[in-house]
Amino acid sequence: MRKALFALFLTTAAFILLSASHRAAAGAFDPEAFAGPKVRDLYLVIIRDPDAQLLALNRGKADILGDLHRPVDVDALSKSPAVDLSIASGFHGFFLGFNVRTFPWNSLDLRRSAWQALPRERMVRDLFAGYAEPLSTFLPPVSPYFEPDVTAYPHDPEAARKRLADGGWTWGSDGVLVSPDGKKVPPQKLLCPTASTAPTTAEMAVRMAGALSSIGIPVEAEPMDFSTMISRLDERDFQMYVLAWQMTRDPDSLYAFYSSKMDIRGGYNMPGISDPALDEVLDRLRFAPDETAARTAASEAQKLLSDLVPVVPVYSRYTISAVSKQWKGTLVTDRVTADNTWSLLAMEPASGPMKPLYLVQADEPRALNPFTSSSAYDWQVLGLIYDSLIAVDPYTLETIPWLAESWTIATEEGPSGPRTVLTFRLREGVEWHDGTPLTAADAAFTYETLRKNAVPRYFDNVDNIETVETPDDRTLKVIMKNVSFWHLHRVGGISILPRHVIEKVADWRSWLPASEKHPSDSTLTGLVGTGPFVFREYRPGEYVRLSGNQRFWLGRKR
């Protein structure tokens, strides 16, 4: 099945990419070729219903539609002369999660049987028609650290029931499971987004509920607003959930998702898995001194996770996006579709004068708070406002300079043993949206604020920082507590926040920067970054409006 789906993916990708008119040529990537942004106004139009999204694109009310997932839409758009489609294998992973802290999901036999009861291949085939593949491990196949040799739980409801029976589980007269110590499994609510927001996810949740109920686990899908669902997960107020993650090139995301240390309020270990052997391997992964050690630990972690089943991997979806041919300048690679920041920097009308660019956003941002926001919808906005020290080459996934024009990595002996020292050299002349110069003090204050407050979203990034020094305005020295292959990515990838704004925030948890006026510039709010776009307004249910940052450092050569 997997080989067949992959073959279909290659065929589809070849067709779609050859039909696209703005595919960038592969080779040495030059960020200067994307000096911008060229557009003056960017609207992130909030359209939840997929049919309405498609209608907006076809009627010229939207120019970029990403995250296409309904096969019928992809097939229809591939025949349209008005749009270009792009497809890429990506780091998407969709999982069924359990609250393993309490009964019944603290039972390993029950979790393994649940995995075996799910007809994953059939669900993926029915709902995605070749634009996704079943996932059997905890990193997607595109990951350089993907481990295919793990414990398998192929769909077999009878084998699932036998596993439970062999473990001492029984079934009551109503067909509901009873644990070996006599506890009846209570009705389970499976949290999921609404059908209007994510129809495929909602349908899959219903099918999962049916499959699990068939082996005696009484499950009912509970659709809800996505923001409400995330809040429930953050507060650990759930029994089951379905959630997709857009993972990264680094496998140390496994630490964030499954280390017992990350089972904190708002932390990413939502299932609450806690296993000493797993923690030991994840610690080795997190602090791997080199790539060889990292690969070994990543492989071991995936094998252990397949045995422990804190979540059930369900599928990995290919990334597909559509862009109106009224625009040119998009970037497409085998790993990046056209709806990316590089495209937004370079896009301009294919003909005629400049005009606003409209990008579809599938749901409301929650708070637009860079400290607490965790949803993709928030960071679709925030990621255009804030910058980090490093970026990622869209062709090779290698690290490239961004706010830092260069850096060095050294190992020195500290009081507790060897430790990594990162020294960044910041670009000259970078300014915040309000004209204040960016200095190393901004980055240092960002890291110290995140560390001092133990902000859950960034806990894994800053927990191992020992001290931060700023020898001058353009030099940032970050001394870690230990040695790790990942320190550069974890520290350098943090969005840098403006000290002159953040130091006045009384409560980072409740901060609503989009609703605050800037103290000296009435055209700005509390969302002040160095990124390519400037926040202007958010109208719930309608749009988020950004404007091109005329101070953006990469656009100076325009």
C-alpha positions as CSV (number, residue, x, y, z in Angstrom):
1,M,0.0,0.0,0.0
2,R,2.7,2.5,1.0
3,K,4.7,1.9,-2.2
4,A,1.5,2.3,-4.3
5,L,0.6,5.5,-2.6
6,F,4.1,6.8,-3.0
7,A,4.1,5.9,-6.7
8,L,0.9,7.8,-7.1
9,F,2.4,10.8,-5.2
10,L,5.4,10.9,-7.7
11,T,3.1,10.7,-10.7
12,T,0.8,13.5,-9.3
13,A,3.8,15.6,-8.2
14,A,5.3,15.4,-11.7
15,F,2.1,16.6,-13.3
16,I,1.4,19.4,-10.9
17,L,4.9,20.8,-10.7
18,L,5.4,20.7,-14.5
19,S,2.2,22.6,-14.8
20,A,3.3,25.3,-12.4
21,S,4.7,28.5,-14.1
22,H,6.8,29.9,-11.3
23,R,8.9,26.9,-10.1
24,A,12.3,28.2,-8.9
25,A,15.4,26.5,-10.3
26,A,17.3,24.2,-7.9
27,G,20.8,25.0,-7.0
28,A,22.6,27.1,-4.4
29,F,19.9,29.0,-2.7
30,D,20.3,32.8,-2.6
31,P,18.1,34.7,-0.1
32,E,19.0,37.9,-1.8
33,A,17.0,36.8,-4.8
34,F,13.9,37.2,-2.6
35,A,14.6,40.7,-1.5
36,G,11.3,42.2,-0.5
37,P,8.5,42.2,0.4
38,K,7.2,43.6,-2.8
39,V,3.5,43.6,-1.9
40,R,2.3,46.6,0.2
41,D,-0.8,44.9,1.7
42,L,-1.2,41.3,2.7
43,Y,-4.6,40.0,3.9
44,L,-4.9,36.7,5.7
45,V,-8.6,36.1,4.9
46,I,-10.3,33.9,7.5
47,I,-12.4,31.3,5.6
48,R,-13.2,28.2,7.6
49,D,-15.4,26.3,5.1
50,P,-13.3,24.5,2.5
51,D,-16.0,25.0,-0.2
52,A,-16.0,28.7,0.6
53,Q,-12.2,28.7,0.4
54,L,-12.3,27.1,-3.1
55,L,-15.0,29.6,-4.2
56,A,-12.9,32.5,-3.1
57,L,-10.0,31.3,-5.1
58,N,-12.0,30.6,-8.2
59,R,-13.7,34.0,-8.0
60,G,-10.5,36.0,-7.5
61,K,-11.3,36.8,-3.9
62,A,-8.2,34.9,-2.7
63,D,-4.8,34.4,-4.4
64,I,-3.1,31.7,-2.2
65,L,-4.9,28.7,-0.8
66,G,-2.6,26.3,1.1
67,D,-3.2,23.1,2.9
68,L,-5.5,21.6,0.3
69,H,-6.5,18.1,1.5
70,R,-9.7,17.1,-0.3
71,P,-8.8,15.1,-3.4
72,V,-11.8,16.4,-5.3
73,D,-10.5,19.9,-4.8
74,V,-7.0,19.0,-5.9
75,D,-8.3,17.2,-9.0
76,A,-10.5,20.1,-9.9
77,L,-7.8,22.8,-9.5
78,S,-5.3,20.8,-11.4
79,K,-7.6,21.3,-14.5
80,S,-8.0,25.0,-13.9
81,P,-6.1,27.4,-16.2
82,A,-6.3,30.1,-13.6
83,V,-4.1,28.5,-10.9
84,D,-0.8,26.8,-10.3
85,L,-0.7,23.8,-8.0
86,S,2.4,22.6,-6.1
87,I,2.9,19.5,-4.0
88,A,5.6,18.4,-1.6
89,S,6.3,15.7,0.9
90,G,6.4,17.3,4.3
91,F,6.7,16.9,8.0
92,H,3.0,16.6,8.7
93,G,1.9,13.9,11.1
94,F,-1.7,13.2,12.3
95,F,-2.1,11.3,15.5
96,L,-4.8,9.9,17.8
97,G,-3.9,10.8,21.4
98,F,-4.9,9.4,24.8
99,N,-4.7,10.8,28.3
100,V,-2.5,8.1,29.7
101,R,-2.5,9.6,33.2
102,T,-5.8,8.0,34.2
103,F,-8.1,5.0,33.5
104,P,-8.7,3.6,31.0
105,W,-5.8,4.8,28.8
106,N,-3.2,4.1,31.5
107,S,-3.5,0.5,30.2
108,L,-0.9,-0.4,27.7
109,D,-2.9,-3.3,26.4
110,L,-5.8,-1.0,25.7
111,R,-3.7,1.5,23.8
112,R,-2.1,-1.2,21.7
113,S,-5.5,-2.8,20.9
114,A,-6.9,0.7,20.0
115,W,-4.1,1.0,17.4
116,Q,-4.8,-2.4,16.0
117,A,-8.6,-1.7,15.8
118,L,-8.1,1.4,13.5
119,P,-8.5,0.7,9.8
120,R,-5.8,3.4,9.0
121,E,-5.1,2.3,5.5
122,R,-8.7,2.3,4.5
123,M,-9.4,5.6,6.1
124,V,-6.5,7.2,4.4
125,R,-7.4,5.7,1.0
126,D,-11.0,6.7,1.3
127,L,-10.4,10.3,2.5
128,F,-7.2,11.3,0.7
129,A,-7.2,9.2,-2.5
130,G,-3.4,9.0,-2.7
131,Y,-2.5,12.5,-1.4
132,A,-1.5,11.0,2.0
133,E,0.1,7.8,3.3
134,P,-0.5,5.8,6.4
135,L,1.9,6.6,9.2
136,S,3.3,3.8,11.4
137,T,6.0,5.6,13.4
138,F,6.5,8.9,15.1
139,L,8.4,10.8,12.5
140,P,7.2,11.2,8.9
141,P,9.0,9.4,6.1
142,V,10.6,12.6,4.7
143,S,12.5,13.0,8.0
144,P,16.2,12.2,7.7
145,Y,15.8,10.4,11.0
146,F,12.7,8.3,10.1
147,E,12.9,4.7,11.5
148,P,10.8,2.2,9.6
149,D,11.8,-0.8,11.7
150,V,9.3,-0.5,14.6
151,T,6.7,-2.7,16.2
152,A,3.7,-2.9,13.9
153,Y,0.0,-3.0,14.8
154,P,-1.7,-3.8,11.5
155,H,-5.5,-3.5,11.4
156,D,-7.0,-6.6,12.9
157,P,-9.9,-6.1,15.3
158,E,-10.0,-9.8,16.2
159,A,-6.4,-9.7,17.2
160,A,-7.1,-6.6,19.2
161,R,-9.9,-8.3,21.1
162,K,-7.7,-11.4,21.7
163,R,-5.0,-9.2,23.1
164,L,-7.5,-7.7,25.6
165,A,-8.9,-11.1,26.5
166,D,-5.4,-12.5,27.1
167,G,-4.7,-9.5,29.4
168,G,-7.7,-10.3,31.5
169,W,-10.2,-7.8,30.0
170,T,-13.8,-8.9,29.7
171,W,-17.0,-7.5,28.0
172,G,-20.2,-6.6,29.9
173,S,-23.6,-7.5,28.6
174,D,-23.7,-4.2,26.8
175,G,-20.5,-5.0,24.9
176,V,-18.4,-2.5,26.9
177,L,-15.0,-3.5,28.1
178,V,-14.3,-4.2,31.8
179,S,-10.7,-4.1,33.1
180,P,-9.0,-7.0,34.8
181,D,-9.7,-5.3,38.2
182,G,-13.4,-4.9,37.4
183,K,-13.6,-1.3,36.2
184,K,-16.0,-0.7,33.3
185,V,-14.6,1.6,30.6
186,P,-16.6,4.9,30.9
187,P,-17.9,6.7,27.8
188,Q,-15.0,8.4,26.0
189,K,-15.1,11.7,24.3
190,L,-12.7,12.1,21.3
191,L,-12.0,15.9,20.9
192,C,-11.8,17.0,17.3
193,P,-12.3,20.2,15.2
194,T,-15.7,20.9,13.7
195,A,-16.5,19.7,10.2
196,S,-16.8,23.3,9.0
197,T,-13.2,23.9,10.0
198,A,-11.6,20.5,9.2
199,P,-14.1,18.2,7.5
200,T,-11.6,15.4,6.8
201,T,-10.4,15.4,10.4
202,A,-13.9,15.5,11.7
203,E,-14.9,12.5,9.5
204,M,-11.8,10.6,10.5
205,A,-12.6,11.2,14.2
206,V,-16.1,9.7,13.7
207,R,-14.7,6.7,11.9
208,M,-12.1,6.2,14.7
209,A,-14.9,6.4,17.3
210,G,-16.8,3.7,15.4
211,A,-13.8,1.4,15.1
212,L,-12.9,1.7,18.8
213,S,-16.5,1.2,19.9
214,S,-16.6,-2.1,17.9
215,I,-14.0,-3.6,20.2
216,G,-15.8,-2.4,23.4
217,I,-14.4,1.1,23.9
218,P,-17.4,3.4,24.0
219,V,-16.1,6.4,22.1
220,E,-18.0,9.4,20.7
221,A,-16.4,12.2,18.6
222,E,-16.9,15.6,20.3
223,P,-16.4,18.4,17.6
224,M,-15.5,21.8,18.9
225,D,-13.9,25.2,18.1
226,F,-10.2,24.6,17.5
227,S,-9.2,27.2,20.0
228,T,-11.4,25.7,22.6
229,M,-9.9,22.3,21.8
230,I,-6.3,23.5,22.2
231,S,-7.2,25.1,25.6
232,R,-8.7,21.8,26.8
233,L,-5.5,20.0,25.7
234,D,-3.3,22.6,27.4
235,E,-5.2,22.2,30.6
236,R,-5.1,18.3,30.3
237,D,-8.9,18.3,30.3
238,F,-9.6,15.5,27.9
239,Q,-9.8,11.7,27.4
240,M,-8.8,11.4,23.7
241,Y,-8.0,13.8,20.9
242,V,-6.9,13.9,17.3
243,L,-4.3,16.4,16.3
244,A,-1.9,17.1,13.4
245,W,1.6,18.3,14.0
246,Q,3.8,20.1,11.5
247,M,7.1,18.7,12.6
248,T,10.6,20.0,11.7
249,R,13.8,18.7,10.2
250,D,15.1,17.9,13.8
251,P,14.0,14.6,15.5
252,D,14.4,16.2,18.9
253,S,10.8,17.2,18.6
254,L,10.3,13.7,20.0
255,Y,11.7,15.0,23.3
256,A,9.2,17.9,23.4
257,F,6.2,15.6,22.6
258,Y,7.1,12.6,24.8
259,S,9.6,13.5,27.6
260,S,7.9,13.4,31.1
261,K,9.7,16.7,31.7
262,M,7.4,18.3,29.1
263,D,4.2,17.2,30.8
264,I,3.5,20.7,32.2
265,R,0.6,23.0,31.7
266,G,0.7,24.1,28.1
267,G,3.6,21.7,27.4
268,Y,3.6,19.5,24.3
269,N,3.6,16.1,26.1
270,M,-0.2,16.1,26.0
271,P,-0.7,12.4,26.5
272,G,1.3,12.5,29.7
273,I,3.5,9.6,28.9
274,S,6.1,8.9,31.6
275,D,8.6,6.1,31.2
276,P,12.1,6.0,32.6
277,A,13.6,4.1,29.7
278,L,12.0,6.4,27.2
279,D,13.2,9.5,29.2
280,E,16.7,8.2,29.2
281,V,16.7,7.7,25.4
282,L,15.1,11.1,24.8
283,D,17.7,12.7,27.0
284,R,20.4,11.1,24.9
285,L,18.7,12.4,21.8
286,R,18.4,15.9,23.2
287,F,22.0,16.0,24.3
288,A,23.5,14.1,21.4
289,P,27.0,15.5,20.9
290,D,27.1,14.7,17.1
291,E,24.9,13.4,14.3
292,T,25.8,9.7,14.8
293,A,24.7,9.8,18.4
294,A,21.6,11.7,17.4
295,R,20.6,9.1,14.7
296,T,21.1,6.2,17.2
297,A,19.0,7.8,19.9
298,A,16.3,8.9,17.4
299,S,16.0,5.3,16.2
300,E,15.8,3.9,19.7
301,A,13.2,6.5,20.7
302,Q,10.9,5.7,17.8
303,K,11.1,1.9,18.6
304,L,10.2,2.6,22.3
305,L,7.3,4.8,21.4
306,S,5.9,2.2,19.1
307,D,5.9,-0.2,22.1
308,L,4.5,2.4,24.6
309,V,1.8,3.9,22.3
310,P,1.2,7.3,23.9
311,V,-0.5,8.2,20.6
312,V,-1.4,6.3,17.5
313,P,0.3,7.6,14.3
314,V,-2.4,7.7,11.6
315,Y,-1.2,9.4,8.5
316,S,1.2,11.9,6.9
317,R,-0.3,14.2,4.4
318,Y,1.5,15.7,1.4
319,T,1.5,19.5,1.3
320,I,-0.5,20.9,-1.6
321,S,-1.2,24.6,-2.3
322,A,-2.8,26.7,-5.1
323,V,-1.7,30.1,-6.3
324,S,-3.5,32.4,-8.7
325,K,-1.7,32.9,-12.0
326,Q,-2.4,36.6,-11.6
327,W,0.7,36.5,-9.5
328,K,4.4,35.6,-10.1
329,G,7.5,35.0,-8.0
330,T,6.6,32.0,-6.0
331,L,9.2,29.5,-4.7
332,V,8.5,25.8,-5.0
333,T,10.9,22.9,-4.1
334,D,10.4,19.2,-3.5
335,R,9.9,20.1,0.2
336,V,8.2,23.4,0.1
337,T,4.9,24.4,-1.6
338,A,4.3,27.9,-2.9
339,D,2.5,29.2,0.2
340,N,5.8,30.0,2.0
341,T,7.5,33.1,3.3
342,W,10.0,33.2,0.5
343,S,7.0,33.4,-2.0
344,L,5.4,36.2,0.1
345,L,8.7,38.2,-0.1
346,A,9.0,37.9,-3.9
347,M,5.4,37.8,-5.2
348,E,4.1,40.6,-7.4
349,P,1.3,40.8,-10.0
350,A,2.0,39.0,-13.2
351,S,0.9,42.1,-15.0
352,G,-0.4,45.6,-14.1
353,P,0.1,47.7,-11.0
354,M,0.7,46.4,-7.4
355,K,-2.4,45.3,-5.6
356,P,-3.2,43.6,-2.2
357,L,-2.4,39.9,-1.9
358,Y,-5.0,37.7,-0.3
359,L,-4.0,34.5,1.5
360,V,-6.6,32.1,2.9
361,Q,-6.3,31.4,6.7
362,A,-8.5,28.4,7.7
363,D,-9.3,29.6,11.2
364,E,-9.1,32.4,13.7
365,P,-5.8,33.2,15.5
366,R,-6.3,32.6,19.2
367,A,-4.4,35.4,21.0
368,L,-1.5,36.5,18.7
369,N,0.7,36.3,21.8
370,P,4.2,35.2,20.9
371,F,4.6,33.7,24.4
372,T,1.5,31.5,24.6
373,S,0.3,31.0,21.0
374,S,0.8,27.4,19.9
375,S,-1.6,27.0,17.0
376,A,-0.6,27.1,13.3
377,Y,-3.2,29.8,12.8
378,D,-1.5,32.1,15.2
379,W,2.0,31.5,13.9
380,Q,0.9,31.9,10.3
381,V,0.6,35.5,11.4
382,L,3.3,35.8,14.0
383,G,5.9,34.1,11.8
384,L,5.6,37.0,9.3
385,I,6.1,39.6,12.1
386,Y,9.0,38.1,14.1
387,D,12.4,36.8,12.9
388,S,14.9,34.4,14.4
389,L,18.7,34.4,14.2
390,I,18.8,31.5,11.7
391,A,16.6,30.2,8.9
392,V,16.3,27.0,6.8
393,D,17.3,26.5,3.2
394,P,14.1,25.4,1.4
395,Y,16.0,23.1,-0.8
396,T,18.5,21.3,1.5
397,L,17.0,22.0,4.9
398,E,20.4,23.2,6.0
399,T,20.8,26.2,8.4
400,I,21.4,29.6,6.8
401,P,22.0,33.0,8.3
402,W,19.1,35.3,9.0
403,L,19.2,38.0,11.7
404,A,22.6,36.6,12.5
405,E,25.0,37.0,9.6
406,S,27.4,34.4,11.1
407,W,28.1,32.3,14.1
408,T,30.6,30.0,15.7
409,I,30.1,26.8,17.8
410,A,32.7,25.9,20.4
411,T,33.0,23.5,23.2
412,E,34.6,24.6,26.5
413,E,35.0,23.1,29.9
414,G,32.5,24.5,32.4
415,P,32.0,23.9,36.2
416,S,29.9,20.8,35.5
417,G,31.7,19.5,32.5
418,P,31.9,20.3,28.7
419,R,29.4,22.8,27.4
420,T,28.5,24.4,24.0
421,V,29.1,28.1,23.4
422,L,27.3,29.8,20.6
423,T,28.5,33.2,19.4
424,F,26.3,35.0,17.0
425,R,27.2,38.1,15.0
426,L,24.0,40.1,14.2
427,R,23.4,41.9,11.0
428,E,24.2,45.6,10.9
429,G,21.4,48.1,10.6
430,V,18.4,45.8,11.3
431,E,15.4,47.8,12.7
432,W,12.3,46.9,14.6
433,H,9.0,48.0,12.9
434,D,9.0,51.2,15.0
435,G,12.5,52.2,13.8
436,T,14.3,51.1,17.0
437,P,17.6,49.4,16.1
438,L,17.9,45.7,16.8
439,T,20.7,44.9,19.2
440,A,22.1,41.8,20.9
441,A,20.4,43.0,24.0
442,D,17.0,42.2,22.4
443,A,18.0,38.6,21.8
444,A,19.5,38.3,25.3
445,F,16.4,39.8,26.9
446,T,14.2,37.4,24.9
447,Y,16.1,34.3,26.0
448,E,16.3,35.5,29.7
449,T,12.5,36.3,29.8
450,L,11.6,32.9,28.4
451,R,13.9,31.1,30.8
452,K,13.0,33.1,33.9
453,N,9.2,32.6,33.3
454,A,9.6,28.9,32.1
455,V,7.3,29.7,29.2
456,P,6.0,26.2,28.2
457,R,6.2,26.8,24.4
458,Y,9.9,27.6,24.7
459,F,10.9,25.5,27.7
460,D,12.8,23.0,25.7
461,N,14.6,25.8,23.8
462,V,15.9,27.8,26.7
463,D,16.1,25.3,29.6
464,N,19.7,24.5,29.0
465,I,21.0,28.1,28.7
466,E,23.5,28.9,31.4
467,T,24.2,32.5,30.7
468,V,23.8,35.0,27.9
469,E,26.4,37.7,27.2
470,T,26.4,40.8,24.9
471,P,30.0,42.0,24.5
472,D,28.7,44.6,22.1
473,D,25.5,45.6,20.3
474,R,26.1,43.1,17.5
475,T,27.6,40.1,19.4
476,L,25.6,37.6,21.3
477,K,27.3,34.9,23.3
478,V,25.0,32.0,24.6
479,I,26.7,29.7,27.0
480,M,24.9,26.4,27.4
481,K,24.9,24.1,30.4
482,N,26.0,21.1,28.4
483,V,26.8,19.9,24.9
484,S,24.2,19.1,22.3
485,F,24.1,18.8,18.5
486,W,20.8,20.7,18.6
487,H,21.7,23.8,20.6
488,L,22.2,25.9,17.5
489,H,18.8,25.1,16.1
490,R,17.0,25.4,19.4
491,V,18.4,28.7,20.4
492,G,18.9,30.2,17.0
493,G,15.4,29.3,15.9
494,I,13.6,31.3,18.7
495,S,11.7,34.4,17.5
496,I,13.5,37.5,18.8
497,L,11.3,39.9,20.7
498,P,11.9,43.7,21.2
499,R,13.2,44.5,24.7
500,H,11.7,48.0,24.7
501,V,8.2,46.4,24.3
502,I,8.5,43.2,26.3
503,E,10.0,44.7,29.4
504,K,6.8,46.7,29.9
505,V,4.5,43.6,29.7
506,A,3.0,42.9,33.2
507,D,1.7,39.4,32.6
508,W,3.0,37.4,29.6
509,R,0.3,34.9,29.9
510,S,-2.6,37.3,29.4
511,W,-0.8,39.8,27.1
512,L,-2.9,40.7,24.1
513,P,-0.4,42.7,22.0
514,A,-2.7,43.0,18.9
515,S,-5.1,45.0,21.0
516,E,-2.6,47.4,22.5
517,K,-1.5,50.6,20.8
518,H,2.1,51.3,20.4
519,P,3.2,54.1,22.8
520,S,4.8,56.3,20.2
521,D,3.5,55.2,16.8
522,S,-0.3,55.2,16.4
523,T,-0.1,53.0,13.3
524,L,1.4,50.1,15.3
525,T,0.3,47.8,18.1
526,G,2.2,45.8,20.6
527,L,3.1,43.3,17.8
528,V,6.5,44.9,16.9
529,G,9.0,42.6,15.1
530,T,11.8,42.8,12.6
531,G,10.0,40.5,10.1
532,P,8.9,41.2,6.5
533,F,5.4,42.2,7.4
534,V,3.9,44.7,9.9
535,F,0.7,43.9,11.8
536,R,-2.1,46.4,11.1
537,E,-5.4,45.0,12.2
538,Y,-7.4,41.9,13.0
539,R,-11.1,41.7,12.4
540,P,-12.4,38.5,13.8
541,G,-14.3,36.4,11.3
542,E,-12.9,38.5,8.4
543,Y,-9.2,39.0,8.1
544,V,-5.8,39.8,9.5
545,R,-4.2,42.7,7.6
546,L,-0.4,43.1,7.4
547,S,1.6,45.6,5.4
548,G,5.0,45.1,3.8
549,N,7.9,46.2,6.1
550,Q,9.7,48.9,4.3
551,R,12.5,48.6,6.9
552,F,13.1,44.9,6.3
553,W,16.8,44.2,6.1
554,L,16.5,41.8,3.1
555,G,14.6,44.4,1.1
556,R,17.3,47.0,1.2
557,K,18.6,46.2,-2.3
558,R,15.2,46.6,-3.9
